[in-house]
Amino acid sequence: MTNWRQHREFAEGVTLNMPRYRGNCPFCGGKNTFSATLEAGTLKYYCYKLGCDVRGTFDTDMTASEVKKILRPAPVEPDKEPDTMEIPQYVVQPRTEHDKFHSFVSRWRIDSEGLYYDVSQERIVFPIKYKGRIIDAVGRALGSKQPKWYRYTGESDYFTVGTGRVVIVVEDVVSALIAHKELPNVTAMAILGTSMNPKHFEKLSEYGLVIIALDPDALNKTIEYRRDIYLWTGLPTYAISLMDDIKYRNEEDLEALRKVTQ
C-alpha cells in the first residue's frame, strides 16, 4: 500500500464521525500537528510539522448528513470573543527616563505611539487589539533577558498592521511595523511562533495576495510557508528572496516588494 493511500485512509477514518479533526500525526509523530477536514465532499488533510510532507486534497462522496446540511444549514455559532488583556502594573506608558525604549524606537525608526514599556523585564511592548480592545501583547527584550520575544496572554497567534488586500508575512513584529511603514498600502503580518497553524491560514484567507518575506537565512521556512499557505487558501502566494532582513530597509528589497505588491 502506498504512503499516500495510508495518509488518505487515516484522514477519512478520523473524519468519519466528526468533520474536523486535530491531533497527533501518526506518520511523523508530531504532537497535535495533524489536521483533517471533510466538507461538502472534499477531504483536506495536512501535518504542520516542518519536514513532514503528509498532506492532500481529495473529492469524496458526500455523506447523508452533509447533504442535509446543504439543504438545511445549521446555524453558525459565533467564535468565542477573546478576553481583554489585564495590563500588568509594571507595563507602563514610556517615560523620558526609559532610555532603552527610546533608543530602540530611534534605532529602527518606528512610531512609539501606542507602545508600552515593561519596566520589570526591560521590554518594549507591542499591544495586539481585537475590535479596539487589547487582547494580547508581544514584548521584545531590550537587554539580555530571555526569551527575546515574550507573549503576555497567548490569546493571539499573529500580529498584523495595515488594512491592505495584499499581505506580507514577515519574521517578527518589528519587521511588520517597518514593512507597513515602507509599504503603507499593504498589510504586514508577523507569525508569533516557529510554525504556522490553522488560525494563521484562516486569517490569510481574508486577503487577495500573500507574499512571504522572511530573513535570508530562513529559506527552508520560506518554502514551507509558501507551500502550506497556497495549499490551504488557494490564493496566489509568492516567496521573495530578500538580500537582508527587512528591518534594515535595503532599497533593492523594498523595490522588489513594491513591484510585486502593485
N, C-alpha and C positions, 0 to 999 in steps of 0.2 A: 504494500500500500504506500503510495507516495505521500510525502510530507504534507503537500497542500491539501490532500484529501483528509488527512488526520486533523489538520487545522480546522477545516470546514466542518467536519463531523462533530468536533468538540464544540465549536461555536453554535451549531444547530442544537446540540444537546443542552447546553446551558441556557438557551433562549426558548426551550420547548414550553416551559411553564411561566416564564417571565420574559417579556420582550427586550428588557435591558438588563445586562449583567456586567458586573465589575468584580474582579477577583484576581487571584494569583495566576500567573501564566504557567500552564502545565509543560511548556516546551523549554523555556529558558529559566524558569524558577523565580521570575521577578515577582516581588511582593505587591499585590494589588495593582498590577500594571496591565492586565488583560481586560479588554472591554469588548463587548459584543452587543449589537442591537439588531432586532428584527422588526421591520416596519413596512407595511404595505407591500409585502412580498420581497423586500430587499434585505439581505443579511450583510451586515458590515462587522468586521472584527479586526482587531489590531492589538499589538503589545507596544507599550510606550517605552520599554527599557531600551536604552541605547545598545545597538549591536544585535538585537532580536528582530528578525525580518518576518515575523508572523503577522500577516495582515492580508485582507482580501475583501472583495465585494461580490456577492452572488445574487442572482434573481432566483427566488424560490416560489413555490405555490403559496398563495395566501391562505391562512387558516380561516375557519368559520368565524372566529372571534374578530379577526382583522376585517373581514367583510362587514360584520355588524358595526364595527367602529366607523367604517366609511359611511355606511347608511345612516347610522345614528351615533355621531361622535360624542364621546364622553366629555363632560365639561372640563375645561383646563384649570387645574389648580395653580394659583399663583405661587411663584417661588417665595420662600421664606425671606422676609426682609432682613438684611444684616443688621446686627446691633450697632448702635452708636458707640464709638470708642470713648472710654473714660480717660481723658488725658491725665497722665500722672503729674503730681506736683513738681517733679523735677524736670518735666518737659515744659519749657517756658518760651515766651517771646524773646528773640535775641536782643541783647542789650549791647551798649557800646563797649563794655569791658569783655565781651566774649570774642576775644581776638581770633581764636581758631575758626569760629563760624565765619567771621567776615573775611578772613584770609582765604578760606575755601571758596566762598562765593565770588570773591575777586579773581582768584586764580582761574576758575572755569567760566567766568563771565555769565553767571546765571542770575536770574531775578531772585531776590531774597523775600519778596512779598509772599506771605502765607506760609513761610517755613518756620520751623521751631528749632530750639536747641536743647539737647538733653545734657543738663549740667552734671548729672551723676556719672554718665558714661562717655561724656565728651563726644556727642554725635550730632551731626546735622540731621534734622528730622523732616522727611517729606510726607505730608499727610495724603491719604487716599480717600476721596469722597464718593459718596453714593447719594444721589438726589440732594446734594447740598450738605449732607452730614458726613463728618469724618468717621469712617468705619475701621480704618487701619492706618498704619504709618510705617515707613521704612526709615531706619536710622543708619547713617553711614559714619563709621568711626573716623574721627579726625586725629587720632593718635595711634597707639599700638594696641588698643582694645580689640579683643576678639569676641565674636566674629566680626569681620569687617562690615558686613551688612546684617541688620537685625530687624525682624518684623515684630511689631508690637502686639497685634492681636491674631494675625493669621486669617482674618476674615476675607482678604482679597488675594487672588492668585496672580494679579498683574497690576501694573501702574500704567495709566495712559494719560496723554496730554494732547489736546487738539481735537478738532471736530471734522477733519477732512475725510473723504471717502477712500483715500489711499492710506494704508497703514504701514509704517516701517517698524519692524521688530529689531530691537537693539539689545545691547548687553546688559545695561543697568539703568537705574533711574536718572543718573546724571546724564548719560548718553541720550536718554529720551528727551530730557529738557533741552539739551543742546541741539538735537536733531530737529525738534519742533521750532526752536528759535531761528535756526538757519533755513528751515523749510516750513514756513508758517502755514502753508496750505495742506499739510499732511497731518495725520495723527501718528504719534510715536508711542510705541508700546514696549515696556520692559517686562520680561517674564521673571517673576520673583522666585527663582529656584533654579535647579540644574537641568530640569527636563520639562516637557510640555504635558498637559493633561487636558481632559475634555473641556474644562472651563476656558482654557486658552483658545481652543478651537471654536467653541461656541461664540466667544467674543469676536474672534477674527472673521467669523461668518457674516458679521454685520457690515463688513466693508466690501469694496469693489475690487481692490487690488492689494496684494500683500507683497512686501519687499523684505527680505532678510538681509540685515546689515550688521553682522556681528564683527567682533575683533578679528584681525587677520589670522591669529593663531587658533581660531575656533572653526576651522574648515570642516571638520567632521560633523560638528554640531550644526553648522550651516546647512550641510547636505541633508542631515536627518530632519531638521525643521522644515526645509522646503518640501521634502517628500511627504512628510506627515501632514502638513498644512494642506497641501494640494489634495491628498487622498481624502481628508476629512471634509474640506469645504468645497472642493471643485473650482475654487477661484484661481485666476491667473496669479501665480506665485513665482517671484524671481529672487535669486540669490545674487547679491552684489559682493564682489571680491574687493574689499577695501585695502588701501595701502597702509592705513593706520587706524587706530581706534578713533571712532567718530568724535570723541571728546576733544581731539586735537585739531578739529576743523581743517583737515587737509583739503585744500581747494580742489584738487583733482577728484577726491572722493565726493565732495559736495556737488561738483559739477555733474559727475556720473549719476548721482541720486536725483538731481534736478531734471536730467534728461528722461529718466525712467518714470518719474512721477508726473510729468507734464501730460 
